[in-house]
Amino acid sequence: MPKNLFENVLPRLLTIKQTASYWGVSSNSFRKLRNGIAPGPVHTPGFNRLLFGREQQDRAIAACGKRAEVA
Protein backbone atom coordinates (compact mmCIF):
# COMPACT_ATOMS: atom_id res chain seq x y z
CA MET A 1 0.00 0.00 0.00
CA PRO A 2 1.39 3.46 -0.88
CA LYS A 3 2.58 5.69 1.94
CA ASN A 4 0.47 8.54 0.61
CA LEU A 5 -3.03 7.53 -0.50
CA PHE A 6 -3.08 10.38 -3.02
CA GLU A 7 0.31 9.88 -4.67
CA ASN A 8 -1.26 8.26 -7.77
CA VAL A 9 -4.13 10.73 -8.14
CA LEU A 10 -4.01 12.97 -11.21
CA PRO A 11 -5.10 16.53 -10.41
CA ARG A 12 -8.05 17.94 -12.36
CA LEU A 13 -6.68 21.47 -12.10
CA LEU A 14 -3.16 22.16 -13.29
CA THR A 15 -0.78 25.08 -12.83
CA ILE A 16 0.39 26.89 -15.95
CA LYS A 17 3.70 25.00 -15.81
CA GLN A 18 1.91 21.64 -15.51
CA THR A 19 -0.50 22.56 -18.30
CA ALA A 20 2.33 23.59 -20.61
CA SER A 21 4.04 20.27 -19.89
CA TYR A 22 0.74 18.46 -20.57
CA TRP A 23 0.68 20.13 -24.02
CA GLY A 24 4.36 19.26 -24.50
CA VAL A 25 5.49 22.88 -24.81
CA SER A 26 7.24 25.51 -22.69
CA SER A 27 5.27 27.89 -20.47
CA ASN A 28 5.96 30.72 -22.94
CA SER A 29 4.69 28.66 -25.87
CA PHE A 30 1.59 27.71 -23.89
CA ARG A 31 0.85 31.40 -23.28
CA LYS A 32 0.82 31.81 -27.08
CA LEU A 33 -1.51 28.80 -27.44
CA ARG A 34 -3.98 30.53 -25.14
CA ASN A 35 -4.69 33.00 -27.95
CA GLY A 36 -7.53 30.98 -29.45
CA ILE A 37 -6.28 27.39 -29.23
CA ALA A 38 -5.86 26.36 -25.58
CA PRO A 39 -8.65 27.06 -23.07
CA GLY A 40 -8.08 29.71 -20.45
CA PRO A 41 -7.96 29.21 -16.72
CA VAL A 42 -10.86 27.91 -14.65
CA HIS A 43 -12.41 30.45 -12.29
CA THR A 44 -11.46 29.27 -8.82
CA PRO A 45 -12.69 31.63 -6.10
CA GLY A 46 -10.17 32.19 -3.35
CA PHE A 47 -7.08 31.23 -5.38
CA ASN A 48 -4.61 33.84 -6.55
CA ARG A 49 -3.07 31.73 -9.29
CA LEU A 50 -4.10 30.45 -12.67
CA LEU A 51 -5.42 26.90 -12.69
CA PHE A 52 -6.38 25.07 -15.87
CA GLY A 53 -8.86 22.21 -16.23
CA ARG A 54 -7.28 19.02 -17.53
CA GLU A 55 -10.50 17.88 -19.22
CA GLN A 56 -10.83 21.18 -21.10
CA GLN A 57 -7.22 20.83 -22.23
CA ASP A 58 -7.93 17.28 -23.44
CA ARG A 59 -10.83 18.51 -25.58
CA ALA A 60 -8.72 21.32 -27.07
CA ILE A 61 -5.86 18.94 -27.85
CA ALA A 62 -8.30 16.51 -29.51
CA ALA A 63 -9.77 19.36 -31.58
CA CYS A 64 -6.27 20.28 -32.80
CA GLY A 65 -5.80 16.71 -33.95
CA LYS A 66 -9.09 16.77 -35.86
CA ARG A 67 -8.11 20.01 -37.62
CA ALA A 68 -4.75 18.52 -38.60
CA GLU A 69 -6.44 15.47 -40.19
CA VAL A 70 -8.68 17.67 -42.34
CA ALA A 71 -5.88 19.92 -43.56
Secondary structure by P-SEA (a helix, b strand, c coil): cccccccccccccccaaaaaaaacccaaaaaaacccccccccccccccbbbbbaaaaaaaaaaaaaaaaac
